[in-house]
Every structure is written in structure tokens, then in C-alpha cells.
Amino acid sequence: KVKWKKFAFSQYPRPGISPTWSPNSDKPRLHQIKIMGYSLRTKRYRYTAWISFDFSTMKSNWSSLIADELYDHTNDPHEMFNQVDNTHFSNIKSRLMKMLKNGWRQGLHSQKYSPIKTI
């Protein structure tokens, strides 16, 4: 029996908040990256945090949240309504942000990492 991960991660480098042609916001060069988008996708939700990024150290500053997004794929499969400011989703947002900060290894099925509840 195959065990699947409980969630998936993705990462999106950006030179700024708004889309641009120069620098190309879809394909920025390393020295142009000022923001890193980190996404976590569970069976039901996608949460993305846009964080300040320092290309010289290759690190994100998690205390500098620029923007974030939260979508409920059960009720909004096309991601038309960002629920990040909806108080009904505040606990979900907190849990997903914690999972995102803890990193992708927690999504693996192994003896080393304790499984978490699927949300």
C-alpha cells in the first residue's frame, strides 16, 4: 500500500509585489528576487505566504509577511475568493502558516517525523 504525503509545497520567487516585464516577474534573476512566495496545499486548502527574501543570504525573513492568500477548494475550487481576512478561517490560517514555517519534511511519511492531522 502506497502512503501519500498529506500536503504539497511550492515556491515562487518574485522581484516585487506587482507583475512586471523588466525585470520579468515570472522569471527573475537571483539578484532581482525580493519576495519569495511559499505555498502549502492540503486536500482542502491552499495557503500562500509572500515573504521578504534576501538573495545575498538566500534566506527569507519570516517576520516580514508582505501578503498572504487562503483558498478553500471545497467551496471555491477555482480560487476566486481569498479567505485570508475572513475570521471564520483564522484558525485554519494559523495552522497552515505553522505547517508552512515547519517545512516540507513534516509532510513525509516516515518514522522520523510524526504525522499531523489532515485539514
N, CA, C and O atoms as a printed pandas DataFrame, in Angstrom:
     atom_number atom_name residue_name chain_id  residue_number  x_coord  y_coord  z_coord
0              1         N          LYS        A               1    0.849   -1.182    0.000
1              2        CA          LYS        A               1    0.000    0.000    0.000
2              3         C          LYS        A               1    0.892    1.242    0.000
3              4         O          LYS        A               1    1.811    1.357    0.811
4              5         N          VAL        A               2    0.614    2.154   -0.904
5              6        CA          VAL        A               2    1.397    3.384   -1.021
6              7         C          VAL        A               2    0.842    4.434   -0.073
7              8         O          VAL        A               2   -0.365    4.676   -0.033
8              9         N          LYS        A               3    1.742    5.059    0.693
9             10        CA          LYS        A               3    1.337    6.166    1.552
10            11         C          LYS        A               3    1.695    7.467    0.851
11            12         O          LYS        A               3    2.830    7.659    0.416
12            13         N          TRP        A               4    0.727    8.346    0.749
13            14        CA          TRP        A               4    0.932    9.622    0.084
14            15         C          TRP        A               4    1.194   10.710    1.105
15            16         O          TRP        A               4    0.801   10.605    2.268
16            17         N          LYS        A               5    1.858   11.745    0.654
17            18        CA          LYS        A               5    2.071   12.901    1.516
18            19         C          LYS        A               5    0.729   13.532    1.855
19            20         O          LYS        A               5   -0.232   13.437    1.091
20            21         N          LYS        A               6    0.682   14.173    3.005
21            22        CA          LYS        A               6   -0.559   14.825    3.440
22            23         C          LYS        A               6   -0.740   16.190    2.797
23            24         O          LYS        A               6   -1.854   16.712    2.760
24            25         N          PHE        A               7    0.336   16.773    2.292
25            26        CA          PHE        A               7    0.255   18.072    1.635
26            27         C          PHE        A               7    1.458   18.260    0.736
27            28         O          PHE        A               7    2.426   17.502    0.798
28            29         N          ALA        A               8    1.383   19.283   -0.099
29            30        CA          ALA        A               8    2.464   19.582   -1.047
30            31         C          ALA        A               8    2.903   21.034   -0.869
31            32         O          ALA        A               8    2.121   21.899   -0.476
32            33         N          PHE        A               9    4.178   21.270   -1.170
33            34        CA          PHE        A               9    4.745   22.613   -1.091
34            35         C          PHE        A               9    5.150   23.096   -2.474
35            36         O          PHE        A               9    5.478   22.301   -3.355
36            37         N          SER        A              10    5.124   24.408   -2.649
37            38        CA          SER        A              10    5.698   25.027   -3.844
38            39         C          SER        A              10    6.269   26.381   -3.446
39            40         O          SER        A              10    5.950   26.933   -2.393
40            41         N          GLN        A              11    7.120   26.891   -4.319
41            42        CA          GLN        A              11    7.848   28.121   -4.019
42            43         C          GLN        A              11    7.893   28.988   -5.266
43            44         O          GLN        A              11    8.134   28.487   -6.364
44            45         N          TYR        A              12    7.659   30.306   -5.100
45            46        CA          TYR        A              12    7.581   31.231   -6.225
46            47         C          TYR        A              12    8.441   32.463   -5.957
47            48         O          TYR        A              12    8.075   33.271   -5.104
48            49         N          PRO        A              13    9.569   32.641   -6.646
49            50        CA          PRO        A              13   10.369   33.862   -6.474
50            51         C          PRO        A              13    9.766   35.019   -7.257
51            52         O          PRO        A              13    9.262   34.836   -8.365
52            53         N          ARG        A              14    9.822   36.213   -6.669
53            54        CA          ARG        A              14    9.293   37.410   -7.328
54            55         C          ARG        A              14   10.215   38.602   -7.066
55            56         O          ARG        A              14   10.786   38.722   -5.982
56            57         N          PRO        A              15   10.361   39.492   -8.070
57            58        CA          PRO        A              15   11.178   40.692   -7.868
58            59         C          PRO        A              15   10.419   41.803   -7.143
59            60         O          PRO        A              15   11.038   42.753   -6.664
60            61         N          GLY        A              16    9.108   41.704   -7.054
61            62        CA          GLY        A              16    8.308   42.729   -6.392
62            63         C          GLY        A              16    6.872   42.283   -6.251
63            64         O          GLY        A              16    6.521   41.155   -6.597
64            65         N          ILE        A              17    6.049   43.169   -5.743
65            66        CA          ILE        A              17    4.650   42.836   -5.484
66            67         C          ILE        A              17    3.830   42.746   -6.767
67            68         O          ILE        A              17    2.997   41.851   -6.911
68            69         N          SER        A              18    4.061   43.659   -7.687
69            70        CA          SER        A              18    3.271   43.721   -8.922
70            71         C          SER        A              18    3.977   43.035  -10.087
71            72         O          SER        A              18    5.207   43.030  -10.141
72            73         N          PRO        A              19    3.221   42.457  -11.020
73            74        CA          PRO        A              19    3.828   41.865  -12.220
74            75         C          PRO        A              19    4.540   42.929  -13.058
75            76         O          PRO        A              19    4.051   44.049  -13.205
76            77         N          THR        A              20    5.699   42.562  -13.604
77            78        CA          THR        A              20    6.471   43.484  -14.445
78            79         C          THR        A              20    7.101   42.726  -15.606
79            80         O          THR        A              20    7.293   41.512  -15.548
80            81         N          TRP        A              21    7.423   43.481  -16.677
81            82        CA          TRP        A              21    8.154   42.910  -17.813
82            83         C          TRP        A              21    9.649   42.955  -17.547
83            84         O          TRP        A              21   10.379   42.029  -17.901
84            85         N          SER        A              22   10.104   44.043  -16.916
85            86        CA          SER        A              22   11.536   44.201  -16.653
86            87         C          SER        A              22   11.727   44.739  -15.244
87            88         O          SER        A              22   11.448   45.912  -14.995
88            89         N          PRO        A              23   12.194   43.912  -14.318
89            90        CA          PRO        A              23   12.556   42.516  -14.538
90            91         C          PRO        A              23   11.311   41.652  -14.738
91            92         O          PRO        A              23   10.220   41.977  -14.271
92            93         N          ASN        A              24   11.507   40.556  -15.439
93            94        CA          ASN        A              24   10.419   39.627  -15.709
94            95         C          ASN        A              24    9.978   38.991  -14.389
95            96         O          ASN        A              24   10.716   38.205  -13.795
96            97         N          SER        A              25    8.787   39.330  -13.942
97            98        CA          SER        A              25    8.329   38.837  -12.644
98            99         C          SER        A              25    8.076   37.329  -12.628
99           100         O          SER        A              25    8.000   36.729  -11.557
100          101         N          ASP        A              26    7.946   36.713  -13.803
101          102        CA          ASP        A              26    7.778   35.260  -13.852
102          103         C          ASP        A              26    9.105   34.510  -13.853
103          104         O          ASP        A              26    9.158   33.337  -13.481
104          105         N          LYS        A              27   10.173   35.179  -14.267
105          106        CA          LYS        A              27   11.492   34.538  -14.331
106          107         C          LYS        A              27   12.574   35.508  -13.849
107          108         O          LYS        A              27   13.455   35.882  -14.623
108          109         N          PRO        A              28   12.514   35.920  -12.575
109          110        CA          PRO        A              28   13.518   36.876  -12.103
110          111         C          PRO        A              28   14.895   36.225  -11.971
111          112         O          PRO        A              28   15.010   35.030  -11.697
112          113         N          ARG        A              29   15.922   37.024  -12.169
113          114        CA          ARG        A              29   17.288   36.574  -11.896
114          115         C          ARG        A              29   17.481   36.588  -10.383
115          116         O          ARG        A              29   16.763   37.285   -9.666
116          117         N          LEU        A              30   18.446   35.823   -9.907
117          118        CA          LEU        A              30   18.644   35.680   -8.467
118          119         C          LEU        A              30   18.759   37.031   -7.768
119          120         O          LEU        A              30   18.115   37.249   -6.742
120          121         N          HIS        A              31   19.567   37.936   -8.307
121          122        CA          HIS        A              31   19.780   39.225   -7.637
122          123         C          HIS        A              31   18.538   40.124   -7.666
123          124         O          HIS        A              31   18.506   41.148   -6.982
124          125         N          GLN        A              32   17.530   39.758   -8.438
125          126        CA          GLN        A              32   16.294   40.546   -8.524
126          127         C          GLN        A              32   15.217   40.079   -7.538
127          128         O          GLN        A              32   14.218   40.769   -7.335
128          129         N          ILE        A              33   15.422   38.919   -6.934
129          130        CA          ILE        A              33   14.394   38.353   -6.058
130          131         C          ILE        A              33   14.347   39.115   -4.735
131          132         O          ILE        A              33   15.327   39.172   -3.992
132          133         N          LYS        A              34   13.188   39.693   -4.467
133          134        CA          LYS        A              34   12.972   40.430   -3.220
134          135         C          LYS        A              34   11.865   39.803   -2.369
135          136         O          LYS        A              34   11.754   40.069   -1.172
136          137         N          ILE        A              35   11.061   38.976   -3.009
137          138        CA          ILE        A              35    9.933   38.334   -2.327
138          139         C          ILE        A              35    9.910   36.855   -2.720
139          140         O          ILE        A              35   10.108   36.504   -3.883
140          141         N          MET        A              36    9.664   35.997   -1.722
141          142        CA          MET        A              36    9.519   34.573   -2.002
142          143         C          MET        A              36    8.119   34.157   -1.561
143          144         O          MET        A              36    7.707   34.411   -0.429
144          145         N          GLY        A              37    7.407   33.522   -2.464
145          146        CA          GLY        A              37    6.085   33.000   -2.139
146          147         C          GLY        A              37    6.197   31.526   -1.803
147          148         O          GLY        A              37    6.731   30.741   -2.587
148          149         N          TYR        A              38    5.698   31.158   -0.651
149          150        CA          TYR        A              38    5.693   29.761   -0.221
150          151         C          TYR        A              38    4.244   29.305   -0.123
151          152         O          TYR        A              38    3.433   29.937    0.554
152          153         N          SER        A              39    3.921   28.210   -0.799
153          154        CA          SER        A              39    2.552   27.687   -0.776
154          155         C          SER        A              39    2.518   26.295   -0.191
155          156         O          SER        A              39    3.435   25.495   -0.377
156          157         N          LEU        A              40    1.437   26.024    0.523
157          158        CA          LEU        A              40    1.166   24.711    1.070
158          159         C          LEU        A              40   -0.234   24.333    0.605
159          160         O          LEU        A              40   -1.182   25.103    0.761
160          161         N          ARG        A              41   -0.354   23.145    0.035
161          162        CA          ARG        A              41   -1.644   22.678   -0.496
162          163         C          ARG        A              41   -2.030   21.399    0.218
163          164         O          ARG        A              41   -1.331   20.389    0.129
164          165         N          THR        A              42   -3.150   21.447    0.928
165          166        CA          THR        A              42   -3.713   20.249    1.538
166          167         C          THR        A              42   -4.847   19.764    0.635
167          168         O          THR        A              42   -5.091   20.329   -0.431
168          169         N          LYS        A              43   -5.521   18.733    1.068
169          170        CA          LYS        A              43   -6.643   18.226    0.274
170          171         C          LYS        A              43   -7.717   19.302    0.085
171          172         O          LYS        A              43   -8.371   19.358   -0.957
172          173         N          ARG        A              44   -7.890   20.149    1.093
173          174        CA          ARG        A              44   -8.962   21.142    1.037
174          175         C          ARG        A              44   -8.490   22.580    0.781
175          176         O          ARG        A              44   -9.195   23.349    0.127
176          177         N          TYR        A              45   -7.316   22.948    1.283
177          178        CA          TYR        A              45   -6.896   24.350    1.258
178          179         C          TYR        A              45   -5.587   24.577    0.511
179          180         O          TYR        A              45   -4.761   23.676    0.371
180          181         N          ARG        A              46   -5.424   25.813    0.035
181          182        CA          ARG        A              46   -4.099   26.294   -0.389
182          183         C          ARG        A              46   -3.836   27.580    0.371
183          184         O          ARG        A              46   -4.643   28.510    0.363
184          185         N          TYR        A              47   -2.677   27.607    1.032
185          186        CA          TYR        A              47   -2.242   28.809    1.740
186          187         C          TYR        A              47   -0.908   29.244    1.148
187          188         O          TYR        A              47    0.005   28.432    0.999
188          189         N          THR        A              48   -0.796   30.525    0.811
189          190        CA          THR        A              48    0.447   31.087    0.290
190          191         C          THR        A              48    0.836   32.280    1.136
191          192         O          THR        A              48    0.016   33.154    1.415
192          193         N          ALA        A              49    2.106   32.309    1.544
193          194        CA          ALA        A              49    2.668   33.449    2.273
194          195         C          ALA        A              49    3.745   34.080    1.399
195          196         O          ALA        A              49    4.648   33.392    0.922
196          197         N          TRP        A              50    3.648   35.382    1.191
197          198        CA          TRP        A              50    4.638   36.143    0.427
198          199         C          TRP        A              50    5.550   36.820    1.439
199          200         O          TRP        A              50    5.118   37.692    2.192
200          201         N          ILE        A              51    6.821   36.410    1.451
201          202        CA          ILE        A              51    7.782   36.777    2.488
202          203         C          ILE        A              51    8.946   37.554    1.878
203          204         O          ILE        A              51    9.366   37.278    0.755
204          205         N          SER        A              52    9.468   38.534    2.634
205          206        CA          SER        A              52   10.678   39.243    2.190
206          207         C          SER        A              52   11.826   38.252    2.052
207          208         O          SER        A              52   11.994   37.360    2.884
208          209         N          PHE        A              53   12.617   38.419    0.991
209          210        CA          PHE        A              53   13.706   37.486    0.689
210          211         C          PHE        A              53   14.988   38.266    0.436
211          212         O          PHE        A              53   14.982   39.281   -0.261
212          213         N          ASP        A              54   16.094   37.778    1.012
213          214        CA          ASP        A              54   17.410   38.389    0.816
214          215         C          ASP        A              54   18.247   37.451   -0.049
215          216         O          ASP        A              54   18.693   36.403    0.419
216          217         N          PHE        A              55   18.458   37.828   -1.309
217          218        CA          PHE        A              55   19.179   36.934   -2.226
218          219         C          PHE        A              55   20.631   36.738   -1.800
219          220         O          PHE        A              55   21.216   35.701   -2.111
220          221         N          SER        A              56   21.235   37.707   -1.094
221          222        CA          SER        A              56   22.648   37.577   -0.713
222          223         C          SER        A              56   22.856   36.490    0.338
223          224         O          SER        A              56   23.917   35.866    0.381
224          225         N          THR        A              57   21.851   36.259    1.185
225          226        CA          THR        A              57   21.947   35.200    2.195
226          227         C          THR        A              57   21.114   33.974    1.815
227          228         O          THR        A              57   21.209   32.923    2.449
228          229         N          MET        A              58   20.295   34.129    0.765
229          230        CA          MET        A              58   19.389   33.062    0.317
230          231         C          MET        A              58   18.402   32.661    1.416
231          232         O          MET        A              58   18.048   31.491    1.557
232          233         N          LYS        A              59   17.967   33.661    2.193
233          234        CA          LYS        A              59   17.043   33.387    3.287
234          235         C          LYS        A              59   15.838   34.311    3.218
235          236         O          LYS        A              59   15.919   35.461    2.786
236          237         N          SER        A              60   14.726   33.763    3.660
237          238        CA          SER        A              60   13.506   34.550    3.791
238          239         C          SER        A              60   13.416   35.092    5.208
239          240         O          SER        A              60   13.863   34.455    6.161
240          241         N          ASN        A              61   12.834   36.272    5.331
241          242        CA          ASN        A              61   12.613   36.884    6.631
242          243         C          ASN        A              61   11.162   36.621    7.027
243          244         O          ASN        A              61   10.265   37.376    6.649
244          245         N          TRP        A              62   10.933   35.558    7.782
245          246        CA          TRP        A              62    9.575   35.133    8.114
246          247         C          TRP        A              62    8.841   36.128    9.000
247          248         O          TRP        A              62    7.624   36.031    9.157
248          249         N          SER        A              63    9.564   37.088    9.584
249          250        CA          SER        A              63    8.885   38.115   10.378
250          251         C          SER        A              63    8.378   39.251    9.493
251          252         O          SER        A              63    7.723   40.173    9.979
252          253         N          SER        A              64    8.680   39.187    8.195
253          254        CA          SER        A              64    8.242   40.214    7.254
254          255         C          SER        A              64    7.277   39.618    6.227
255          256         O          SER        A              64    7.649   39.346    5.085
256          257         N          LEU        A              65    6.039   39.425    6.659
257          258        CA          LEU        A              65    4.987   38.918    5.777
258          259         C          LEU        A              65    4.456   40.079    4.946
259          260         O          LEU        A              65    3.923   41.047    5.489
260          261         N          ILE        A              66    4.601   39.980    3.642
261          262        CA          ILE        A              66    4.150   41.042    2.739
262          263         C          ILE        A              66    2.667   40.879    2.408
263          264         O          ILE        A              66    1.915   41.854    2.403
264          265         N          ALA        A              67    2.260   39.661    2.137
265          266        CA          ALA        A              67    0.856   39.363    1.832
266          267         C          ALA        A              67    0.654   37.862    1.984
267          268         O          ALA        A              67    1.618   37.097    2.009
268          269         N          ASP        A              68   -0.599   37.448    2.086
269          270        CA          ASP        A              68   -0.883   36.017    2.094
270          271         C          ASP        A              68   -2.245   35.749    1.474
271          272         O          ASP        A              68   -3.068   36.649    1.304
272          273         N          GLU        A              69   -2.453   34.478    1.143
273          274        CA          GLU        A              69   -3.667   34.036    0.455
274          275         C          GLU        A              69   -4.139   32.729    1.077
275          276         O          GLU        A              69   -3.327   31.902    1.491
276          277         N          LEU        A              70   -5.440   32.549    1.140
277          278        CA          LEU        A              70   -6.027   31.309    1.638
278          279         C          LEU        A              70   -7.269   30.986    0.816
279          280         O          LEU        A              70   -8.191   31.796    0.714
280          281         N          TYR        A              71   -7.278   29.794    0.233
281          282        CA          TYR        A              71   -8.405   29.365   -0.594
282          283         C          TYR        A              71   -8.942   28.033   -0.089
283          284         O          TYR        A              71   -8.178   27.134    0.262
284          285         N          ASP        A              72  -10.256   27.919   -0.058
285          286        CA          ASP        A              72  -10.960   26.708    0.344
286          287         C          ASP        A              72  -11.419   26.000   -0.931
287          288         O          ASP        A              72  -12.390   26.420   -1.561
288          289         N          HIS        A              73  -10.731   24.939   -1.307
289          290        CA          HIS        A              73  -11.019   24.262   -2.572
290          291         C          HIS        A              73  -12.323   23.468   -2.557
291          292         O          HIS        A              73  -12.835   23.108   -3.617
292          293         N          THR        A              74  -12.859   23.195   -1.389
293          294        CA          THR        A              74  -14.152   22.513   -1.332
294          295         C          THR        A              74  -15.264   23.443   -1.807
295          296         O          THR        A              74  -16.142   23.038   -2.569
296          297         N          ASN        A              75  -15.218   24.688   -1.352
297          298        CA          ASN        A              75  -16.260   25.662   -1.686
298          299         C          ASN        A              75  -15.863   26.624   -2.796
299          300         O          ASN        A              75  -16.710   27.339   -3.331
300          301         N          ASP        A              76  -14.585   26.646   -3.145
301          302        CA          ASP        A              76  -14.076   27.593   -4.140
302          303         C          ASP        A              76  -12.935   26.940   -4.936
303          304         O          ASP        A              76  -11.780   27.341   -4.796
304          305         N          PRO        A              77  -13.252   25.941   -5.765
305          306        CA          PRO        A              77  -12.204   25.185   -6.457
306          307         C          PRO        A              77  -11.386   26.002   -7.455
307          308         O          PRO        A              77  -10.291   25.586   -7.833
308          309         N          HIS        A              78  -11.892   27.144   -7.883
309          310        CA          HIS        A              78  -11.178   27.968   -8.866
310          311         C          HIS        A              78  -10.430   29.139   -8.227
311          312         O          HIS        A              78   -9.916   30.012   -8.926
312          313         N          GLU        A              79  -10.375   29.149   -6.902
313          314        CA          GLU        A              79   -9.645   30.175   -6.148
314          315         C          GLU        A              79  -10.061   31.594   -6.533
315          316         O          GLU        A              79   -9.225   32.434   -6.864
316          317         N          MET        A              80  -11.338   31.837   -6.483
317          318        CA          MET        A              80  -11.870   33.162   -6.814
318          319         C          MET        A              80  -11.954   34.078   -5.590
319          320         O          MET        A              80  -11.976   35.301   -5.729
320          321         N          PHE        A              81  -11.999   33.480   -4.382
321          322        CA          PHE        A              81  -12.221   34.270   -3.171
322          323         C          PHE        A              81  -11.144   33.981   -2.126
323          324         O          PHE        A              81  -11.113   32.905   -1.529
324          325         N          ASN        A              82  -10.269   34.955   -1.917
325          326        CA          ASN        A              82   -9.217   34.841   -0.912
326          327         C          ASN        A              82   -9.858   34.989    0.471
327          328         O          ASN        A              82  -10.455   36.021    0.778
328          329         N          GLN        A              83   -9.732   33.961    1.293
329          330        CA          GLN        A              83  -10.357   33.940    2.619
330          331         C          GLN        A              83   -9.405   34.351    3.736
331          332         O          GLN        A              83   -9.735   34.190    4.911
332          333         N          VAL        A              84   -8.242   34.872    3.399
333          334        CA          VAL        A              84   -7.214   35.134    4.404
334          335         C          VAL        A              84   -7.675   36.101    5.497
335          336         O          VAL        A              84   -7.222   35.986    6.636
336          337         N          ASP        A              85   -8.552   37.040    5.186
337          338        CA          ASP        A              85   -9.037   38.001    6.183
338          339         C          ASP        A              85  -10.393   37.627    6.773
339          340         O          ASP        A              85  -10.947   38.371    7.582
340          341         N          ASN        A              86  -10.923   36.488    6.372
341          342        CA          ASN        A              86  -12.200   36.007    6.885
342          343         C          ASN        A              86  -11.964   35.370    8.258
343          344         O          ASN        A              86  -11.246   34.376    8.361
344          345         N          THR        A              87  -12.563   35.934    9.311
345          346        CA          THR        A              87  -12.335   35.435   10.673
346          347         C          THR        A              87  -12.773   33.980   10.847
347          348         O          THR        A              87  -12.270   33.287   11.731
348          349         N          HIS        A              88  -13.699   33.516   10.021
349          350        CA          HIS        A              88  -14.129   32.113   10.066
350          351         C          HIS        A              88  -12.946   31.168    9.799
351          352         O          HIS        A              88  -12.938   30.033   10.275
352          353         N          PHE        A              89  -11.950   31.638    9.039
353          354        CA          PHE        A              89  -10.802   30.812    8.666
354          355         C          PHE        A              89   -9.541   31.124    9.478
355          356         O          PHE        A              89   -8.466   30.634    9.135
356          357         N          SER        A              90   -9.641   31.922   10.539
357          358        CA          SER        A              90   -8.436   32.349   11.261
358          359         C          SER        A              90   -7.657   31.184   11.872
359          360         O          SER        A              90   -6.426   31.190   11.842
360          361         N          ASN        A              91   -8.349   30.184   12.427
361          362        CA          ASN        A              91   -7.640   29.022   12.984
362          363         C          ASN        A              91   -6.973   28.200   11.884
363          364         O          ASN        A              91   -5.853   27.720   12.057
364          365         N          ILE        A              92   -7.655   28.041   10.765
365          366        CA          ILE        A              92   -7.085   27.315    9.622
366          367         C          ILE        A              92   -5.838   28.039    9.132
367          368         O          ILE        A              92   -4.803   27.414    8.896
368          369         N          LYS        A              93   -5.936   29.351    8.981
369          370        CA          LYS        A              93   -4.795   30.148    8.524
370          371         C          LYS        A              93   -3.604   29.969    9.462
371          372         O          LYS        A              93   -2.482   29.764    9.000
372          373         N          SER        A              94   -3.832   30.042   10.761
373          374        CA          SER        A              94   -2.747   29.887   11.741
374          375         C          SER        A              94   -2.088   28.517   11.636
375          376         O          SER        A              94   -0.863   28.406   11.667
376          377         N          ARG        A              95   -2.901   27.483   11.513
377          378        CA          ARG        A              95   -2.356   26.120   11.408
378          379         C          ARG        A              95   -1.566   25.931   10.118
379          380         O          ARG        A              95   -0.495   25.324   10.124
380          381         N          LEU        A              96   -2.096   26.452    9.014
381          382        CA          LEU        A              96   -1.396   26.309    7.736
382          383         C          LEU        A              96   -0.096   27.111    7.725
383          384         O          LEU        A              96    0.905   26.652    7.175
384          385         N          MET        A              97   -0.099   28.301    8.324
385          386        CA          MET        A              97    1.128   29.097    8.405
386          387         C          MET        A              97    2.180   28.368    9.232
387          388         O          MET        A              97    3.356   28.359    8.868
388          389         N          LYS        A              98    1.774   27.763   10.330
389          390        CA          LYS        A              98    2.702   26.992   11.159
390          391         C          LYS        A              98    3.276   25.818   10.365
391          392         O          LYS        A              98    4.479   25.559   10.413
392          393         N          MET        A              99    2.418   25.117    9.644
393          394        CA          MET        A              99    2.874   23.995    8.824
394          395         C          MET        A              99    3.851   24.475    7.754
395          396         O          MET        A              99    4.851   23.812    7.481
396          397         N          LEU        A             100    3.564   25.613    7.158
397          398        CA          LEU        A             100    4.425   26.174    6.121
398          399         C          LEU        A             100    5.795   26.515    6.694
399          400         O          LEU        A             100    6.818   26.209    6.083
400          401         N          LYS        A             101    5.819   27.148    7.866
401          402        CA          LYS        A             101    7.084   27.502    8.514
402          403         C          LYS        A             101    7.883   26.265    8.911
403          404         O          LYS        A             101    9.112   26.264    8.843
404          405         N          ASN        A             102    7.179   25.209    9.326
405          406        CA          ASN        A             102    7.866   23.981    9.737
406          407         C          ASN        A             102    8.500   23.246    8.565
407          408         O          ASN        A             102    9.417   22.449    8.760
408          409         N          GLY        A             103    8.031   23.499    7.372
409          410        CA          GLY        A             103    8.676   22.953    6.185
410          411         C          GLY        A             103    8.098   21.668    5.651
411          412         O          GLY        A             103    7.225   21.040    6.251
412          413         N          TRP        A             104    8.624   21.302    4.489
413          414        CA          TRP        A             104    8.081   20.181    3.721
414          415         C          TRP        A             104    8.327   18.822    4.350
415          416         O          TRP        A             104    7.570   17.890    4.080
416          417         N          ARG        A             105    9.354   18.671    5.179
417          418        CA          ARG        A             105    9.673   17.347    5.726
418          419         C          ARG        A             105    8.542   16.770    6.574
419          420         O          ARG        A             105    8.384   15.552    6.661
420          421         N          GLN        A             106    7.758   17.644    7.196
421          422        CA          GLN        A             106    6.671   17.145    8.033
422          423         C          GLN        A             106    5.575   16.458    7.216
423          424         O          GLN        A             106    4.745   15.742    7.777
424          425         N          GLY        A             107    5.564   16.667    5.913
425          426        CA          GLY        A             107    4.559   16.038    5.066
426          427         C          GLY        A             107    4.917   14.634    4.641
427          428         O          GLY        A             107    4.095   13.930    4.053
428          429         N          LEU        A             108    6.145   14.218    4.935
429          430        CA          LEU        A             108    6.587   12.881    4.546
430          431         C          LEU        A             108    6.065   11.835    5.517
431          432         O          LEU        A             108    5.844   12.126    6.693
432          433         N          HIS        A             109    5.870   10.630    5.031
433          434        CA          HIS        A             109    5.504    9.510    5.890
434          435         C          HIS        A             109    6.779    8.768    6.249
435          436         O          HIS        A             109    7.324    8.022    5.436
436          437         N          SER        A             110    7.247    8.974    7.463
437          438        CA          SER        A             110    8.418    8.231    7.929
438          439         C          SER        A             110    8.347    8.131    9.443
439          440         O          SER        A             110    7.530    8.795   10.081
440          441         N          GLN        A             111    9.201    7.305   10.007
441          442        CA          GLN        A             111    9.255    7.149   11.454
442          443         C          GLN        A             111    9.838    8.390   12.121
443          444         O          GLN        A             111    9.555    8.672   13.286
444          445         N          LYS        A             112   10.644    9.118   11.382
445          446        CA          LYS        A             112   11.359   10.262   11.940
446          447         C          LYS        A             112   10.439   11.444   12.228
447          448         O          LYS        A             112   10.668   12.183   13.185
448          449         N          TYR        A             113    9.421   11.628   11.427
449          450        CA          TYR        A             113    8.524   12.768   11.555
450          451         C          TYR        A             113    7.132   12.281   11.911
451          452         O          TYR        A             113    6.571   11.420   11.233
452          453         N          SER        A             114    6.583   12.832   12.968
453          454        CA          SER        A             114    5.255   12.398   13.380
454          455         C          SER        A             114    4.199   12.948   12.422
455          456         O          SER        A             114    4.277   14.109   12.019
456          457         N          PRO        A             115    3.224   12.135   12.058
457          458        CA          PRO        A             115    2.190   12.607   11.135
458          459         C          PRO        A             115    1.309   13.661   11.800
459          460         O          PRO        A             115    1.162   13.681   13.022
460          461         N          ILE        A             116    0.734   14.526   10.990
461          462        CA          ILE        A             116   -0.188   15.532   11.501
462          463         C          ILE        A             116   -1.566   15.252   10.945
463          464         O          ILE        A             116   -1.719   14.523    9.964
464          465         N          LYS        A             117   -2.552   15.830   11.570
465          466        CA          LYS        A             117   -3.921   15.651   11.091
466          467         C          LYS        A             117   -4.103   16.368    9.764
467          468         O          LYS        A             117   -3.557   17.450    9.550
468          469         N          THR        A             118   -4.864   15.764    8.892
469          470        CA          THR        A             118   -5.182   16.392    7.615
470          471         C          THR        A             118   -6.260   17.443    7.840
471          472         O          THR        A             118   -7.271   17.187    8.494
472          473         N          ILE        A             119   -6.026   18.635    7.283
473          474        CA          ILE        A             119   -7.055   19.677    7.393
474          475         C          ILE        A             119   -7.511   20.090    6.023
475          476         O          ILE        A             119   -8.375   20.957    5.895
